[in-house]
């Protein structure tokens, strides 16, 4: 299963789940945190691929802005955007999970 697929799976579970047990929340948090490195690697590789495409188009075009626009219509740009968007989603879900776990911890502390 790809990183994007795992992130999507966790996203759906969080969206659909009302009463997710704290242990499952912690497990999802650990999984997402571990995926940040994978996201960084994908971003680095996608950026390098896009830079190659852009450089090729800059050599072919007379104007840099046209080359950039053409480059942004390629699969390399799509990959670059998906990688960055995936990392942004992962970081957002990590923050949400941390908040949820802190709120549950506070709730249990106050219930004592």
C-alpha positions in Angstrom: 0.0 0.0 0.0 1.4 3.4 -0.9 1.9 6.2 1.6 -0.9 8.2 -0.1 -3.3 5.3 0.2 -2.4 4.8 3.9 -3.0 8.5 4.6 -6.3 8.4 2.7 -7.3 5.3 4.8 -6.6 7.1 8.1 -8.3 10.2 6.8 -11.5 8.3 6.0 -11.4 6.5 9.4 -11.0 9.8 11.2 -13.8 11.4 9.1 -16.2 8.6 9.6 -15.4 7.5 13.2 -17.2 9.1 16.0 -15.9 7.2 19.0 -12.5 6.0 18.1 -10.7 4.5 21.1 -7.7 6.4 22.4 -5.3 3.6 21.6 -6.4 3.6 18.0 -5.9 7.4 17.9 -2.4 7.0 19.3 -1.7 4.3 16.7 -2.8 6.5 13.9 -0.7 9.4 15.3 2.4 7.2 15.3 1.7 5.9 11.7 1.2 9.4 10.4 4.3 10.8 12.2 6.4 8.0 10.7 5.1 8.8 7.2 6.5 12.4 7.4 9.9 11.1 6.3 8.4 9.3 3.4 6.6 12.5 2.4 9.8 14.4 2.5 11.6 11.9 0.3 8.7 12.0 -2.2 8.8 15.8 -2.3 12.6 15.8 -2.8 12.3 13.4 -5.7 9.3 15.1 -7.3 11.0 18.5 -7.0 14.1 17.1 -8.8 11.9 15.6 -11.6 10.0 18.8 -12.0 13.2 20.9 -12.1 14.4 18.7 -15.0 11.2 19.2 -16.9 11.2 22.9 -16.3 14.9 23.2 -17.4 14.1 21.3 -20.6 11.2 23.6 -21.3 13.2 26.7 -20.5 15.7 25.6 -23.1 12.9 25.2 -25.7 10.9 28.4 -25.0 11.9 32.0 -25.6 10.0 33.2 -22.5 10.5 31.9 -19.0 6.8 32.4 -18.0 5.6 30.3 -20.9 8.0 27.5 -20.0 6.8 27.6 -16.4 3.2 27.4 -17.5 3.9 24.5 -19.8 5.9 22.8 -17.0 2.9 23.2 -14.7 0.8 21.1 -17.0 3.0 18.1 -16.9 2.8 14.9 -14.8 5.9 15.9 -13.0 4.2 19.0 -11.6 1.1 17.0 -10.6 3.4 14.6 -8.7 5.1 17.5 -7.0 1.8 19.0 -5.9 0.4 15.7 -4.7 3.5 15.1 -2.6 3.3 18.5 -1.0 -0.4 18.3 -0.5 0.0 14.8 1.1 2.5 16.1 3.6 0.3 19.1 4.4 -2.6 16.7 5.1 -0.4 14.4 7.2 0.8 17.4 9.3 -2.8 18.6 9.7 -4.0 15.2 10.9 -1.1 14.8 13.3 -2.1 18.1 14.9 -5.7 17.0 15.1 -4.8 13.7 16.6 -2.5 15.3 19.2 -5.3 17.7 20.1 -7.9 14.9 20.4 -5.6 12.8 22.6 -4.9 15.8 24.9 -8.6 16.5 25.2 -9.3 12.8 26.0 -6.5 12.9 28.6 -7.9 16.0 30.2 -11.4 14.6 30.2 -10.2 11.4 32.0 -8.2 13.5 34.4 -11.2 15.6 35.3 -13.4 12.5 35.6 -11.3 11.2 38.5 
